[in-house]
């Protein structure tokens, strides 16, 4: 069982789904606050700033809770930056592989920190940024660097892999390229422990340490699985403290998954059961449209009460309702036969899954809800319909 699924199983069992509409994402506010408290503790002990990476979790109905613990958010687009500014507040940071002139014109009205991907992007947008500064905007800008140190096994999620477009390698940056910039940003990690950060940080210092003394901040990026039960937070604190003591610069971290790890589920219903070589249950959700990482990573999500194929009495292939042949979540076994109308609870669906949903085939996206562990109340904050599909097309 994955760390997030293990963390979320107990939470999921406490949610009464008997009357819940499906498909529906449900985030438990108690579990979310528990994660935020861990992050706030690390932030205080390490004397660093932790930001919510919106690319991993952007359920803005929970932002009143998030802002009690975190300093702000980091964005990967102008739209995310606007969401951070309008719904969360605090510091708004931004990074993308490239910005058009029009995007930058909007971004400089929203962001406090802007990280450019290359010296050429800095040269292209420097005049607009400096004009905004003269107009009163307190903008701090930095460069994303690539120290070419790999810690991630899945190529799709490895920002430091061969020929990566993310960040500038040491061979392609000089001291002159950094003139006018305040910080350096690197991002190497994905679902790893603090030992990986320690190694990545050593590689960063080896490649770019000569530039750090002229910087006002360094950003360690995301991928830190800080709220995972086996994560070595004491080591993380030591690593950050040592870096700050050595270089005398503020440190930022940008976890996304860690904020929502183990906090949410996707509840789905069985629509039909057919047989073709084995029993197949058709669900009112979709791997393709609602859980794309199941196919992209790929991985097999955990489901409450389900086991590995043949581990329990009745095995089913669980498939989505789109026309894509490969829209399959996986094979699972159950103690009892599934029936049309049965509800299944897919674990650890708050991070990344929710922000990656699509209207492929025109299928309705899952509703979005929160669960209050004190009152036991489920509040559906968003429902989707035909106009959500129509209005993204023309």
C-alpha positions, 0 to 999 in steps of 0.5 A, spaced: 500 500 500 502 506 498 504 511 503 498 516 502 493 510 501 496 507 508 495 514 511 488 515 508 485 508 509 483 510 516 480 517 514 476 514 508 473 509 513 470 515 517 466 518 512 459 516 511 458 515 503 451 512 503 448 518 501 453 521 497 453 523 489 458 519 485 463 520 482 465 525 487 472 527 490 472 528 498 477 531 502 477 530 509 479 537 513 482 534 519 487 530 515 488 536 511 490 540 517 494 534 520 498 535 514 499 542 514 501 542 522 506 538 520 509 543 514 508 549 519 512 545 524 518 544 519 517 551 517 518 553 524 524 549 526 528 549 519 527 557 519 524 556 512 518 558 508 514 553 505 509 554 499 503 550 496 504 548 489 498 549 486 500 544 480 499 538 486 493 541 490 488 547 488 482 545 492 481 553 493 475 551 498 480 549 503 484 555 502 482 558 508 485 553 512 491 552 508 493 560 509 493 559 517 499 554 516 503 556 509 506 562 507 503 562 500 503 558 494 507 557 487 504 557 480 506 554 474 501 558 470 498 565 470 491 562 471 494 558 477 498 565 480 491 569 479 488 563 483 493 564 489 492 571 489 485 572 489 483 565 493 489 564 498 493 570 499 500 571 502 506 570 497 505 568 490 511 565 486 511 563 479 515 558 474 514 556 467 518 553 462 517 559 458 512 566 458 509 569 452 510 577 453 502 577 454 503 572 460 508 576 463 504 582 462 499 579 467 504 575 471 507 581 474 501 584 476 500 578 480 506 574 483 511 576 488 517 572 485 518 570 478 523 564 476 525 564 469 527 558 466 533 560 462 537 566 461 534 568 454 527 568 458 530 573 463 533 577 457 526 577 454 522 579 460 527 583 464 525 590 461 517 589 463 519 586 470 524 592 471 518 597 469 513 594 473 518 595 479 519 602 477 512 602 478 512 600 485 511 592 484 516 589 489 518 583 484 524 578 486 526 574 480 530 568 479 533 563 475 531 555 475 538 551 474 538 544 472 544 540 476 543 534 472 542 530 478 537 524 478 533 522 484 527 520 480 525 513 477 519 515 473 522 518 467 515 522 466 516 526 472 524 526 472 526 534 471 533 532 471 533 527 466 537 527 460 535 533 455 530 536 460 527 542 458 527 544 465 532 549 468 539 551 465 545 547 466 551 549 468 554 549 462 549 554 459 549 560 465 555 565 466 555 570 472 553 575 467 547 571 465 545 572 473 546 580 473 539 583 476 537 576 479 535 575 486 535 567 487 536 560 484 531 555 484 532 547 483 527 542 482 529 534 482 525 530 487 518 526 486 515 522 492 522 521 495 525 522 502 530 527 505 536 523 504 534 524 496 534 532 498 541 532 501 544 528 495 541 533 490 543 539 494 550 537 494 550 536 487 546 543 486 552 546 491 557 543 487 555 545 480 552 552 482 555 554 489 559 560 486 553 563 484 550 563 491 553 568 495 550 573 490 543 571 491 538 573 496 534 566 496 534 559 494 528 555 492 529 547 493 523 546 489 518 541 490 517 533 491 518 533 498 514 527 501 514 531 508 508 528 511 509 521 509 509 517 515 516 514 514 519 521 512 525 523 516 523 530 518 529 531 523 534 530 517 530 535 513 530 540 518 538 539 519 539 539 512 536 546 511 539 549 517 546 547 515 545 550 508 542 557 511 548 557 516 553 556 510 550 561 505 546 566 509 540 566 505 533 564 506 530 557 503 523 556 500 520 549 499 514 548 494 511 541 496 504 540 492 503 532 494 505 533 501 499 538 503 494 533 501 497 526 501 492 521 504 487 526 505 482 525 500 478 519 496 474 519 490 467 515 491 465 512 485 459 507 483 458 500 479 454 502 473 454 495 470 457 488 470 459 484 464 463 478 462 469 477 457 474 472 460 473 475 467 468 479 470 468 487 469 465 492 473 463 499 469 464 505 474 461 512 473 468 514 473 474 514 469 482 512 469 483 516 463 478 522 464 479 522 472 485 519 474 490 520 468 496 518 473 493 511 473 495 510 466 501 515 466 505 513 472 502 508 471 500 505 478 494 501 481 490 505 486 488 502 493 480 501 494 477 500 501 475 493 502 479 490 495 485 486 494 490 483 489 487 479 484 484 472 486 486 474 494 479 475 495 473 470 493 471 475 487 475 478 482 473 484 477 477 488 472 474 495 474 473 500 468 471 507 466 465 509 462 469 512 456 470 509 449 478 508 450 479 501 450 485 502 455 480 506 460 482 501 466 483 502 473 486 495 474 484 488 477 481 487 484 478 482 488 472 483 493 469 478 499 462 479 496 460 480 489 459 487 486 452 489 484 450 495 480 449 501 485 455 499 490 460 504 491 467 504 491 472 508 495 479 510 491 484 512 496 489 518 496 485 522 490 486 529 493 493 531 490 494 531 482 488 527 480 483 532 482 487 538 478 488 533 472 481 531 470 478 532 463 472 532 459 474 527 455 468 524 451 464 529 454 464 525 461 462 529 467 468 531 472 467 528 479 463 533 484 468 536 489 466 536 496 469 536 503 468 532 510 468 535 517 471 530 521 467 534 527 460 534 525 461 528 520 458 533 514 460 532 507 459 539 503 459 538 496 462 545 494 462 544 486 458 540 481 460 540 474 455 539 468 454 540 460 456 547 460 463 546 463 464 541 457 461 546 452 464 552 454 471 549 454 470 548 446 467 552 441 
